[in-house]
Amino acid sequence: MTTGAPGPDRTSRGRGLPSTVLLEVVESPEAVEAPIGDLPPAPRRSAVRRLAWLVPFVPAVALIAWQQVAQWQGWGLPRWTAWATMVAVAATAAAALLEHLAQRRESAEARGRAALLADPVRTTGSVEVAARDSATLTYTRADDPVRARTARVDQVLDRSGRDAADRARGGADDDAAAPVAEDYVEDHVEDTHPRPGRHEPVAVWYATAPSGTDVVLARYERRWADEVLASLSDDAASPPGGLAPGEGTEGSADAEPTD
């Protein structure tokens, strides 16, 4: 894992690339600093969305085949068949283009996650939760320290032990335990996830050389964040030189001048 500053010949990375921000909520302060072990795969689109281009494609093929057979047999065709064929072919082309772009985005996301795992760089940033389903990450890269980067959190990975506790309480599959489980999930999110309306410290990893998509991982743990905030408050309260208030001046007013 890269931790040092980049060399002078390294240019700023990640500019112009689409970004994906993953916020991982972990169960202990030690887990915040742990190396990245794995990342979940990118969310896959449903089969219905991936095969949506077949909806206009099947009628287009049927209309073209009907026209060819009619031409060979000398049948007359309604005028609307030509217009319907053009519409079906145009819709098929548009749907196929959208599917191609979606596949390119999926491929770029996979390359971006692989680049993050291959050579991550560690820094510290902050996350601000404006609402339950809306959070923003702010951080700076070592190769571009002047410019702060801000990106919306796209996916929250809850690895703070909630799943095991849910199973111990009966899980949402048990009808009798479902209300308890739902209440517990609400309390768990409130107790472990970033607090709304404030900038919470997070550990941030980004790829040295992002590829396809600039995938960024942020880790948060409540106790770790409070320790970081406390250390920043202590540093701000300490006077220059590390002297406690009044230290080095005690008794100076009562000291008698020497000959």
N, C-alpha and C positions, 0 to 999 in steps of 0.2 A: 504494500500500500504506500502511495506517495504521500509524504507529510511535509516535505521541505518546500521552499519557494521554487518556482520554475526558473529555468535558466534564462539568460537574456535573449536567446534566440527563439524562445517560445512565444507565439502570438496568442492573442486572446481566443479562447475556444468557446464554442457553443453559441456564438452570435448567429442570428438568422435561422436557427434550428427551432422547430417546435419543441416544447418542453413538457415533461410529465413529472409531477411532484408527488412523491409517496410519503405520507406521514405515518411513522411506525410508533405506536404507543407500547412501551415495553414494561416489564414488571419490576425492574430493580435498577438502581443507579449504575451498577456494574454492567448491565446489559446495554446501557446507552453507549458506552465506550467500546463495546465488543466489536471485533471486525465483522464486516458484512458476510454472513454465511450464505444466504440465498435470497432470492427475490421471487415473489409469486409471479406466475405467468401473467401476461397482459390479459385483461378480460376479453373473451372471445364473443363475437357476434353470434346471434342465434342462427340456426339453420334457415329460418324463414327469411331473415335479412340477407344471408349469403346467397340464397337461391331466388331472390326477388326478381332477378333479370329474366327468369323463365316465364314470368307472368305475361309479358308482351311477346316473348320469343315464340311461344307455342302458337298463338294466333297468327303471328307473322308467317311462320312456316306453313301453317294450314292454308292461309290465303294465297300464298305464292304457289303452293302445290295445286290448289283448286284452279287457279288461273292457267297453269300449265296444262292440266288435264282438259280444261274447257277449250283451250286453244287446239289441242290435238283432236278433240272430238267434234270441234266445230260448234260448241254450245255458246249460246249468248249469256253474257254476265251482266248483272246490274252495275250501274255506274258507280255506286258507292264502294264496290270492291276495290277499285284502284285507290281511292282515298283512304279506305280502311287499311289497305296494305301499307301505304306510305306512313300512316300514323303508327301502325304496329312496328314497322322497321325502325322509325325514328325513336320510338319509346324503348325498343330493344337496345339501340345504340347508346341512348342516354343511361339506361340501367346498367349496361355492361361497363360504361365509363365510370359510373359511380362505384361499381364493384371493384374495378381495377384500382381506383384511388384508395378505397378502403383496405384492399390487400397491401398496397404500398405502405399505408400508415401502420398496419399490423407488423409488416416486416421492419419498418423503421423503429417501431417500439421495441421489438425483439433485439435489434442490433444495439439500441441505446442501453437496454438493461445489461446486455453482455459487456458493453464497454465500461459500464459502471462497476461491474464485478471484476473486470480485468485489471483496472488501475484506478481505484478511487482516491480522491483527495479529501481530507478531513478539515472542516472548518466549523465555526459556530455561527448560528443565525438566530432568528426569532420567528415565531409563528403567532399570528393574531387571528382569533376566532371571532368573527362578526356575528355569526348565527350558528345553529347546530350543524348545518350542512354547508357552511361556507367558512373557509380558512385561507389565510394568505401567508406565504413564506417569504422572508426577506433575508438575504445573505450576500456576501461578496466572494468573488473568486480570487485566488492568489495571483492569477495571471491578469486580473483586471481589478485591482483593489480600490480604484477610485469610484467605480460605478457599482452601486448597490442594485442587486437583482431582486425583483419582486415577481412572484408567480402564484397562481391559485393552486391550492392543494387539490389534486385530482382523485386520490384514493387514500383512505385511512386503513392501516393494517393494525388491528387490535391484537397484540400479543402480550397483554398484561394479565393473562390468566383467567379471563372471563369465561372462556369456553369450559374449562375444567370445573369452575364453580357452578356454571349453569347445569352441567351434567350431575353434579353432586346434589343440586336442589331439585332434580327431577326432569329438567329440560322442558322446552316448549312443546314437546310431543305429548306430554302428560296433560290432559285437559284440566285436572285438578290443580296442577302446579303451574299452569300457564300464567295466571295473573301474578303469582309470586315472582316467576322468572322475569316477566316484563318489568315489574317494579324494580327488581334487582338490576336489570340491565340499565334502567334509567339512573339508578344510584351509582352504578359502577362507572358509567360514562362521566357523571358529574364529579366523582372522586378521583378519577385517574386521567381523564383527557385534559388537554389545555383549557384553561379557564377563559371564558368569553370576556371580551372587552379589555384585554391587556396583552402586552407583548411578552410571550413566554419563551425562554431560551430553549434552543434545540441544538443537538449535534447534527451537522449536515455533511453528507458525502455527495460529491459530484465526480463525473468522469474526467480524467485528465484530457482525453481526446474523445469527446462525444461523437457518436456515429448515428446517423438517422434521426433519432430523437434524443434530446438532452435530458436524460433521466436523472432526477435528484432524489436522494433519500434523506429525510429528516427524522430524527429519533427524539422522543419526548418521554420523560418520566417525572412525576410531580416532585419527588424529593430531590432529584438531581437538579431540576430547574430552580427549586427554592435555594439550594446551596449556591448555585451560580449567582442568583439575585442577591443573596446575602453577602457573598464575597465582593460583588460590585459595590454594594452599599458600604462595606467596610473600607474598601479602597477609596471611595469618594469621601468618607469621613476622616481619613488619615491625612494629617498635614504633610506638606512637602518635607522630605528628609526622613520620614518615618518616626518623628517625635510625637509623643502623646501631648495633648493640650497642656501647656504650662511647664512641660519638661524642659530643663536647661535654663529656666529663668527663676526657679524657686530660690528665695533668699536674696535675690539681687538687689531688692529695694532696701534691705537692712544691712547690706555689706558696707563696712567702713572703708574709706579710701586708705590706701597704704602710702607710706612716705616714699 
